[in-house]
Amino acid sequence: PTVSRYVGNLEAALKEWGTPAKLNLLRSDGGLMSAEKSRMAPVNLLMSGPAGGVAGAVWIAKNAGFPNVLTLDMGGTSTDVALIEDYQPRLRRETSVGHLTVRASSLDVKTVGAGGGSIATVPELTKALRVGPQSAGAVPGPAAYGRGGELPTVTDANVVLGYLPENLLGGTFRLDREASSRAVQTIADALGLSLLEAAAGIIAIVNETMFGALRLVSVAQGYDPRDFALMAFGGAGPLHGNAMGMLMGSWPVIIPPSPGVLCAYGDATTRLRVDAQRSFNKLVTHTNDAEVGAVIEALIGEVSGELAAESVAPADIEIRVEIDIRYAGQAFEVPLASPQGSTIADLARRFDAEHKRLFTFNLEVPQELVNIRVVALGKAANVVAEQLPRGNGNPDAARVRDHEVWMDGAARAAGIYDRSRLLAGDVVRGPAVIVEMDSTTLVHHGHIATVDAVGNLLITKE
C-alpha cells in the first residue's frame, strides 16, 4: 500500500504540473514498467537503484564499442559491481534484500560497504587498518567537507594524496585539506606511519574491498576479468577506476561523461519490459520441440498482449525466450537464452558447455527443462550520444594547472585538466587529475587517458 500510495501521489502531482508524459518506473532487472503495474507488483522495484547504473553502462558500452564490461559504481557509502557480457547484464532469478529473498528477477549486482564516506579505523585489539562499512554520511560527511566531520574517510585520504583537488563542483565547493590531514594523521599515529603512507593504505584497502566484489561477479562465475573492460562511474568510481583496472587486468578502464549521474542515463535509455514464466519440469528425453514450442507461443501471446495494452506497436515489440535447465536431480538450474529456431538438442548442447564453464565438469544424466520464460521488450528510447569535436591529440588547452600527487611511494608531478575542454582524440598522460562537475578521474603514473569520439575517457597502460 505504501508504494502504491507513493506512485499514485507522484502521478497526480505530475498531472497537476501539466505534463502529458507517461510515468514509468525502473525494475530491478533493468527494464521499465508502467506506474500502474508498479503499484500492483512493487516487488519488481526492490533493486532498481543499482539497476539504473548497469542499464546506463550498457548504453555507454554500446556507444564505445566494448561488448564485455565489468561495472564499478562507487558512491558515498557503497559500491555496486556487475558483469555485462555481449551487451547483456547477467540476471539472477531472485532478489535478496537483507535476509529476505523473493522470486523476482534482478540484475546480478554485488554491493560492498566501500564508498567515499567510508570511515577508516584502527581497532585497539588487532591494530590492523580497516575501512568501512561505517560511513560518515552526508552530514557531517568527510572531514574535507568542513561540516564538522573529524573521522578519516576515503575522501580524506584522496585529498591528502592530491587525488582530489581542493576546488570541486566547478569551483563552487572547496575542500578543507588541513582538516583531512588532521583526520588521516590519527590513522598514521595509530599505525606508526607517515601521513602519506597512511592515506595510501586507506586507498589500498578500499580498493581491495572492491576487488573482492569484482572477483565475485567475474572469476567466481567462471569469467576471466582480462577479457573485460572496466567501467567506473558514480561520484567516486572514476577516482578508483584506474587502480581497479590494474588489480583486475581489465582494460581499457572506461570513464563515461558525467559519471556521477550515469544511473539517470540508464533510466532514460532502457525500455518497457514484461515477462511471464511457466514451470515445465520435464526431462529432455520425455518431451519434444513441439511441446516446448506450444508453451512458448502461449507465453508470447500473454506478454505481447500486456505490451500492446501499454500502447506499444506490434512492430516495436522484441521477444526473448529463456529456459532454465539443469541435470536431472540437481538443486539449481542455469538460465539459457533460446533464440528463435533453437531445438531441445541445441539447448542441451549449450547447457553442457555452460555447466562445464561454471563448474568444470559435466554429468552423464539427461538434462531437465525446469522453467520456460518469455520477455517482451518495447522500443528503446531514442537517446543519441553526442559526438565531440576532434582535437589534435594535445590536451594542453584543457590543462588547468600543474599539480603534485603522492603515487607509488613518491611525490610526482601531475597536471589538473578540465574535462569539458578536452576534445576527441586528446591523450592525457598520467599522473593526471581530470575534473568535471560531478566527479574526478585519476590517471595513474605509467597510464594514459584517451578521449573517444563520444567523450568517454579510455584509460590504458602507456
PLY file of the C-alpha trace (Angstrom):
ply
format ascii 1.0
element vertex 462
property float x
property float y
property float z
element edge 461
property int vertex1
property int vertex2
end_header
0.00 0.00 0.00
2.88 2.43 0.75
4.43 2.05 -2.72
1.01 2.25 -4.37
0.20 5.46 -2.46
3.60 6.99 -3.28
3.33 6.23 -7.00
-0.30 7.43 -7.05
0.71 10.74 -5.43
3.58 11.14 -7.90
1.26 10.56 -10.86
-1.25 13.07 -9.50
1.48 15.67 -8.91
2.82 15.23 -12.46
-0.68 15.65 -13.88
-1.20 18.81 -11.82
2.14 20.09 -13.08
0.71 19.78 -16.57
2.98 17.14 -18.09
1.37 14.79 -20.64
4.30 12.32 -20.24
3.56 8.76 -19.17
5.18 7.71 -15.89
7.29 4.54 -15.96
9.45 3.15 -13.18
12.69 1.18 -13.41
12.54 -2.51 -12.48
15.23 -4.48 -10.64
16.07 -6.29 -13.90
16.86 -3.06 -15.77
13.59 -2.82 -17.72
10.79 -0.28 -17.32
7.29 -0.91 -16.01
4.24 1.31 -16.13
3.24 3.17 -12.96
0.04 1.13 -12.79
1.97 -2.16 -12.98
4.42 -0.99 -10.32
1.56 -0.26 -7.95
0.29 -3.83 -8.37
3.71 -5.55 -8.20
6.15 -3.30 -6.30
8.41 -6.32 -5.58
9.93 -5.68 -9.03
11.30 -2.31 -7.85
13.44 -3.58 -4.95
16.86 -3.27 -6.62
16.02 -0.61 -9.19
18.67 1.81 -7.85
21.76 -0.23 -8.80
19.95 -1.46 -11.96
19.90 2.11 -13.32
23.69 2.29 -13.28
24.06 -1.05 -15.05
21.48 -0.03 -17.70
23.41 3.22 -18.25
26.65 1.23 -18.52
25.13 -0.97 -21.26
24.24 2.16 -23.25
27.76 3.60 -22.83
29.35 0.23 -23.72
27.39 0.12 -27.00
28.50 3.67 -27.90
32.11 2.90 -27.03
32.09 -0.50 -28.77
33.00 -2.72 -25.79
30.57 -5.68 -25.51
32.13 -7.16 -22.34
32.32 -4.81 -19.35
32.73 -5.04 -15.58
30.94 -2.13 -13.88
32.11 -0.29 -10.77
29.53 2.15 -9.38
31.09 3.81 -6.34
29.16 6.39 -4.37
29.39 7.80 -0.87
28.57 4.76 1.24
28.76 1.69 -1.00
29.94 0.29 -4.32
27.86 -1.82 -6.72
29.58 -4.09 -9.23
28.13 -6.14 -12.10
29.14 -8.01 -15.25
27.94 -7.29 -18.79
28.62 -9.95 -21.45
27.91 -9.22 -25.10
26.00 -6.06 -24.06
23.72 -8.16 -21.78
23.94 -7.73 -18.00
23.76 -11.01 -16.05
20.41 -11.61 -14.37
19.58 -13.63 -11.32
16.17 -15.15 -10.78
15.68 -13.87 -7.27
16.21 -10.66 -5.36
17.65 -10.53 -1.85
17.25 -7.55 0.46
18.71 -8.13 3.91
17.52 -11.59 4.95
14.52 -11.56 2.64
14.70 -13.37 -0.71
11.87 -13.01 -3.22
11.22 -14.66 -6.58
11.66 -11.58 -8.74
14.36 -11.17 -11.38
17.08 -8.64 -10.77
20.40 -7.75 -12.33
23.23 -9.68 -10.67
24.74 -6.78 -8.72
27.07 -7.27 -5.73
27.31 -4.48 -3.19
30.10 -3.77 -0.68
30.40 -1.12 2.03
33.13 0.86 0.30
32.48 4.46 -0.69
33.90 7.95 -0.49
32.46 8.38 3.01
33.67 5.01 4.37
35.48 5.58 7.69
38.99 4.27 8.37
39.67 2.82 11.85
42.47 1.01 13.65
40.83 -1.27 16.28
42.69 -1.37 19.61
42.66 -5.18 19.63
44.10 -6.01 16.20
45.96 -2.79 15.37
45.08 -3.55 11.73
43.71 -0.83 9.46
40.05 -1.26 8.50
37.95 0.82 6.09
34.13 0.79 6.31
31.46 -0.40 6.32
30.60 2.54 8.63
30.20 5.77 6.70
30.34 9.46 7.57
27.13 10.02 5.58
26.27 13.40 4.06
26.24 15.13 7.46
28.81 15.66 8.90
30.46 13.89 5.96
34.24 13.57 5.44
36.49 16.00 7.35
37.31 17.60 3.98
33.72 18.88 3.65
34.21 21.33 6.51
30.88 20.40 8.12
32.31 19.28 11.42
33.35 15.76 10.43
36.55 14.68 12.18
36.79 10.99 11.31
39.14 9.97 8.47
37.33 8.75 5.35
38.33 7.52 1.88
37.61 11.02 0.55
40.04 12.50 3.10
42.74 10.01 2.03
42.18 11.03 -1.63
42.53 14.71 -0.65
45.76 14.09 1.31
47.31 12.22 -1.63
46.40 15.04 -4.03
43.93 12.85 -5.98
41.00 15.17 -5.13
41.92 18.82 -5.74
40.59 21.43 -3.32
38.21 23.02 -5.84
35.18 20.88 -6.68
31.82 21.41 -8.45
33.33 23.89 -10.89
35.00 25.85 -8.07
31.81 26.37 -6.03
32.88 23.87 -3.33
36.22 23.99 -1.54
37.68 21.01 0.28
39.50 21.56 3.58
42.87 19.90 3.06
44.10 20.72 6.59
41.06 19.04 8.17
41.66 15.94 6.01
45.32 15.83 7.06
44.36 16.11 10.76
41.84 13.24 10.37
44.21 10.91 8.48
47.06 11.75 10.91
45.11 9.86 13.63
45.43 6.70 11.50
49.11 7.42 10.81
49.81 7.79 14.56
47.93 4.58 15.42
49.94 2.63 12.81
53.29 4.37 13.27
53.31 5.50 9.62
53.78 8.83 7.85
50.66 10.80 6.87
51.04 9.93 3.17
51.69 6.22 3.84
48.55 6.05 5.98
46.45 7.75 3.28
47.84 5.35 0.64
47.00 2.44 2.98
43.37 3.59 3.29
43.04 3.74 -0.51
44.73 0.34 -0.94
42.29 -1.30 1.49
39.16 0.23 -0.02
40.38 -0.86 -3.47
40.95 -4.38 -2.12
37.33 -4.50 -0.87
36.04 -3.58 -4.33
38.48 -6.05 -5.92
36.82 -8.81 -3.85
33.36 -7.83 -5.12
34.55 -7.67 -8.75
36.06 -11.16 -8.39
32.67 -12.45 -7.16
30.92 -11.34 -10.37
33.76 -12.45 -12.67
36.28 -15.09 -11.51
33.78 -16.82 -9.20
31.35 -17.13 -12.14
33.98 -18.63 -14.45
34.89 -15.39 -16.30
38.42 -14.11 -16.86
38.42 -10.36 -15.98
41.19 -9.82 -18.56
38.55 -10.41 -21.26
36.56 -7.40 -19.98
36.85 -3.64 -19.99
36.12 -1.94 -16.65
33.67 0.95 -16.46
33.93 3.19 -13.38
31.19 5.67 -12.52
29.24 7.13 -9.59
30.68 10.11 -7.74
33.80 8.26 -6.52
34.26 5.47 -9.12
36.46 7.47 -11.54
38.96 8.20 -8.73
39.48 4.46 -8.19
38.82 3.04 -11.68
42.43 3.11 -12.92
43.63 1.27 -9.79
40.87 -1.34 -10.16
41.87 -1.90 -13.81
45.40 -2.62 -12.60
44.17 -5.10 -9.96
41.79 -6.90 -12.33
43.86 -6.73 -15.54
40.72 -5.29 -17.19
41.47 -2.73 -19.94
40.59 -0.17 -21.02
39.12 1.50 -17.95
36.15 3.48 -19.32
35.04 6.68 -17.59
31.74 7.82 -19.18
30.84 11.51 -19.49
29.01 12.81 -16.38
29.82 9.61 -14.45
28.11 10.86 -11.29
24.69 10.77 -12.98
25.05 7.67 -15.18
22.16 5.98 -13.31
19.82 8.66 -14.67
21.10 7.95 -18.20
20.25 4.30 -17.61
16.70 5.16 -16.61
16.34 7.23 -19.79
17.80 4.67 -22.20
16.10 1.45 -21.11
12.75 0.13 -22.35
9.42 -1.31 -21.22
9.77 -4.93 -20.13
7.16 -7.59 -19.36
7.91 -11.22 -18.57
5.95 -14.39 -17.91
7.12 -17.80 -16.79
5.74 -21.36 -16.65
7.07 -24.35 -14.76
7.74 -27.16 -17.23
9.77 -29.78 -15.30
10.35 -32.40 -17.98
13.45 -34.35 -18.94
14.68 -33.68 -22.48
14.11 -37.39 -23.15
10.39 -37.05 -22.21
9.42 -34.05 -24.32
9.81 -32.68 -27.85
10.23 -29.38 -29.71
6.51 -29.12 -30.48
5.50 -29.38 -26.81
8.06 -26.75 -25.74
7.10 -24.55 -28.71
3.42 -24.58 -27.70
4.25 -23.28 -24.19
6.49 -20.57 -25.69
3.74 -19.48 -28.11
1.21 -19.20 -25.28
3.61 -17.08 -23.22
4.44 -14.85 -26.22
0.71 -14.17 -26.64
0.43 -13.23 -22.96
3.39 -10.79 -22.81
2.72 -9.24 -26.24
-0.85 -8.54 -25.11
0.42 -6.77 -22.00
2.74 -4.50 -24.01
0.00 -3.84 -26.56
-2.16 -2.68 -23.63
0.64 -0.20 -22.83
0.15 1.08 -26.42
3.37 -0.43 -27.84
3.00 -1.10 -31.57
3.39 -4.81 -32.51
6.33 -3.97 -34.82
8.19 -2.41 -31.87
7.93 -5.49 -29.62
11.05 -7.63 -29.23
10.60 -11.14 -27.84
13.27 -13.08 -25.94
12.89 -16.66 -24.73
14.82 -18.16 -21.84
14.78 -21.69 -20.46
16.05 -22.76 -17.03
17.80 -26.08 -17.41
19.68 -28.49 -15.12
20.84 -32.07 -14.92
18.09 -34.36 -13.52
18.23 -34.23 -9.74
20.27 -31.02 -9.39
19.09 -28.43 -6.86
19.79 -25.40 -9.08
19.34 -24.53 -12.73
21.17 -22.45 -15.35
19.14 -19.94 -17.40
19.89 -20.11 -21.15
18.64 -17.87 -23.95
16.67 -19.79 -26.56
16.67 -17.79 -29.81
14.02 -18.47 -32.45
14.68 -21.76 -34.21
16.51 -23.33 -31.24
15.86 -27.02 -30.67
15.98 -29.04 -27.46
19.16 -30.70 -28.77
20.80 -27.24 -29.19
19.79 -26.29 -25.65
21.19 -29.50 -24.17
24.49 -28.96 -26.00
24.77 -25.33 -24.87
23.87 -26.28 -21.30
26.71 -28.83 -21.21
29.17 -26.16 -22.38
27.90 -23.58 -19.85
27.89 -26.12 -16.99
31.50 -27.00 -17.80
32.48 -23.29 -17.83
30.80 -22.67 -14.48
31.68 -25.87 -12.62
34.50 -27.52 -14.69
32.62 -30.85 -15.11
29.53 -32.41 -16.72
27.26 -35.26 -15.62
26.19 -38.33 -17.58
22.47 -37.88 -16.87
19.71 -36.36 -19.02
19.01 -32.63 -18.80
15.73 -31.33 -17.40
13.86 -28.23 -18.64
12.61 -26.60 -15.43
11.06 -23.22 -16.38
10.20 -21.53 -19.65
10.27 -17.74 -19.60
9.37 -15.19 -22.26
10.34 -11.50 -22.08
8.72 -8.83 -24.26
10.60 -5.55 -24.69
9.23 -2.27 -26.02
11.08 0.16 -28.24
14.32 1.65 -26.89
14.26 5.39 -26.19
15.84 7.42 -28.97
18.76 8.80 -26.96
21.78 9.55 -29.15
25.30 10.05 -27.81
26.74 13.45 -28.66
29.87 13.42 -30.86
32.75 15.54 -29.55
34.68 17.84 -31.90
38.07 16.33 -32.83
41.29 17.77 -31.47
44.93 17.26 -32.48
45.63 14.85 -29.60
47.24 17.50 -27.43
45.26 18.23 -24.22
47.20 21.38 -23.22
44.21 23.65 -23.91
42.33 21.75 -21.17
45.21 21.88 -18.65
44.16 24.00 -15.67
47.40 23.96 -13.65
50.39 21.96 -12.51
49.85 19.72 -9.53
51.55 17.13 -7.36
50.28 13.71 -6.25
51.69 11.01 -3.98
51.70 7.81 -6.01
53.68 4.54 -5.97
55.57 5.69 -2.86
56.78 9.05 -4.18
55.65 12.63 -4.83
55.13 13.02 -8.58
54.48 15.98 -10.85
50.96 15.85 -12.32
48.50 18.04 -14.20
44.92 19.01 -13.48
42.67 19.03 -16.58
39.16 20.37 -17.19
37.21 17.54 -18.83
34.74 19.90 -20.52
37.63 21.36 -22.60
39.02 18.01 -23.79
38.42 17.08 -27.44
38.05 13.70 -29.17
41.46 12.11 -29.73
43.16 14.03 -26.91
45.63 11.93 -24.91
46.21 12.83 -21.23
49.40 11.34 -19.70
49.33 10.22 -16.08
49.76 11.13 -13.35
46.80 13.42 -14.03
43.59 14.54 -12.36
40.67 15.24 -14.72
37.92 17.30 -13.10
34.30 17.79 -14.09
31.13 18.98 -12.40
30.05 15.68 -10.82
33.20 13.58 -10.50
37.01 13.47 -10.61
39.07 10.98 -12.64
42.55 9.89 -11.56
45.00 8.70 -14.24
47.90 6.77 -12.71
51.62 7.02 -13.35
52.51 4.96 -16.47
48.96 5.21 -17.89
47.21 7.42 -20.45
43.59 8.51 -20.89
42.41 8.83 -24.49
39.18 10.72 -25.26
36.94 8.75 -27.68
34.50 10.13 -30.27
31.62 10.45 -27.77
33.66 11.80 -24.87
34.46 8.66 -22.86
37.89 8.55 -21.24
39.62 5.28 -22.12
42.47 4.62 -19.68
45.18 2.18 -20.78
48.78 1.35 -19.89
51.24 3.66 -21.62
0 1
1 2
2 3
3 4
4 5
5 6
6 7
7 8
8 9
9 10
10 11
11 12
12 13
13 14
14 15
15 16
16 17
17 18
18 19
19 20
20 21
21 22
22 23
23 24
24 25
25 26
26 27
27 28
28 29
29 30
30 31
31 32
32 33
33 34
34 35
35 36
36 37
37 38
38 39
39 40
40 41
41 42
42 43
43 44
44 45
45 46
46 47
47 48
48 49
49 50
50 51
51 52
52 53
53 54
54 55
55 56
56 57
57 58
58 59
59 60
60 61
61 62
62 63
63 64
64 65
65 66
66 67
67 68
68 69
69 70
70 71
71 72
72 73
73 74
74 75
75 76
76 77
77 78
78 79
79 80
80 81
81 82
82 83
83 84
84 85
85 86
86 87
87 88
88 89
89 90
90 91
91 92
92 93
93 94
94 95
95 96
96 97
97 98
98 99
99 100
100 101
101 102
102 103
103 104
104 105
105 106
106 107
107 108
108 109
109 110
110 111
111 112
112 113
113 114
114 115
115 116
116 117
117 118
118 119
119 120
120 121
121 122
122 123
123 124
124 125
125 126
126 127
127 128
128 129
129 130
130 131
131 132
132 133
133 134
134 135
135 136
136 137
137 138
138 139
139 140
140 141
141 142
142 143
143 144
144 145
145 146
146 147
147 148
148 149
149 150
150 151
151 152
152 153
153 154
154 155
155 156
156 157
157 158
158 159
159 160
160 161
161 162
162 163
163 164
164 165
165 166
166 167
167 168
168 169
169 170
170 171
171 172
172 173
173 174
174 175
175 176
176 177
177 178
178 179
179 180
180 181
181 182
182 183
183 184
184 185
185 186
186 187
187 188
188 189
189 190
190 191
191 192
192 193
193 194
194 195
195 196
196 197
197 198
198 199
199 200
200 201
201 202
202 203
203 204
204 205
205 206
206 207
207 208
208 209
209 210
210 211
211 212
212 213
213 214
214 215
215 216
216 217
217 218
218 219
219 220
220 221
221 222
222 223
223 224
224 225
225 226
226 227
227 228
228 229
229 230
230 231
231 232
232 233
233 234
234 235
235 236
236 237
237 238
238 239
239 240
240 241
241 242
242 243
243 244
244 245
245 246
246 247
247 248
248 249
249 250
250 251
251 252
252 253
253 254
254 255
255 256
256 257
257 258
258 259
259 260
260 261
261 262
262 263
263 264
264 265
265 266
266 267
267 268
268 269
269 270
270 271
271 272
272 273
273 274
274 275
275 276
276 277
277 278
278 279
279 280
280 281
281 282
282 283
283 284
284 285
285 286
286 287
287 288
288 289
289 290
290 291
291 292
292 293
293 294
294 295
295 296
296 297
297 298
298 299
299 300
300 301
301 302
302 303
303 304
304 305
305 306
306 307
307 308
308 309
309 310
310 311
311 312
312 313
313 314
314 315
315 316
316 317
317 318
318 319
319 320
320 321
321 322
322 323
323 324
324 325
325 326
326 327
327 328
328 329
329 330
330 331
331 332
332 333
333 334
334 335
335 336
336 337
337 338
338 339
339 340
340 341
341 342
342 343
343 344
344 345
345 346
346 347
347 348
348 349
349 350
350 351
351 352
352 353
353 354
354 355
355 356
356 357
357 358
358 359
359 360
360 361
361 362
362 363
363 364
364 365
365 366
366 367
367 368
368 369
369 370
370 371
371 372
372 373
373 374
374 375
375 376
376 377
377 378
378 379
379 380
380 381
381 382
382 383
383 384
384 385
385 386
386 387
387 388
388 389
389 390
390 391
391 392
392 393
393 394
394 395
395 396
396 397
397 398
398 399
399 400
400 401
401 402
402 403
403 404
404 405
405 406
406 407
407 408
408 409
409 410
410 411
411 412
412 413
413 414
414 415
415 416
416 417
417 418
418 419
419 420
420 421
421 422
422 423
423 424
424 425
425 426
426 427
427 428
428 429
429 430
430 431
431 432
432 433
433 434
434 435
435 436
436 437
437 438
438 439
439 440
440 441
441 442
442 443
443 444
444 445
445 446
446 447
447 448
448 449
449 450
450 451
451 452
452 453
453 454
454 455
455 456
456 457
457 458
458 459
459 460
460 461
